[in-house]
Amino acid sequence: MKYIGVILLAWFSINQAGQDIYACKNAVVTIYSKAPVEDIDARSDKGTSVFNTATGELAFSVPIRSFKFDKARMQEHFNENYMESDKYPQATFKGKINGKPDVTKDGTYPVTAAGVFEVHGVKQTRTITGKLMVKGGAINLSSEFMVACKDHQIEIPKLVFYNIAENIRVQVNATYAPYK
């Protein structure tokens, strides 16, 4: 929870507070990898995000250790052997939504966000597609994208190569409320 405070503090040092700032403290992030031996499937509801509707700026963070797996052993290997969660505790995205969806009108808007995506200590410039939905003043942002393990120096030992896919599907779903 302290990370939403860090994000907000950084955000407000650059931007003025006001009715254009929206926050989400419980974004759901799922990861999925299909592999011949066993699928990897995990979920976190600890994602935090801030969205400035006036500028399109978007910041997002999820604690790596917050991902929950069905099998405790799988969760342990994920955190210790692959993600090195003690060394790299967060996955983050900081960027800007291209275009300016009208968040005063109900509707569904396809969006792209360009920025820096950081996982496992490796920063990568990415453009991620998503969908912004406005209904009754509530804003929801969802996205699905792929992350290649090699792009973030996440090593998969040859011994377990058939257990883990080289690409991980990431799904994000965040519902924002005005920040007060």
Secondary structure, 3 states (H helix, E strand, C coil): CHHHHHHHHHHHHHCCCCCCEEEEEEEEEEEEECCCCCCEEEEEEEEEEEEECCCCEEEEEEEHHHCEECCHHHHHHHHHHHCCCCCCCEEEEEEEECCCCCCCCCEEEEEEEEEEEEECCEEEEEEEEEEEEEECCEEEEEEEEEEEHHHHCCCCCHHHCCCCCCEEEEEEEEEEEECC
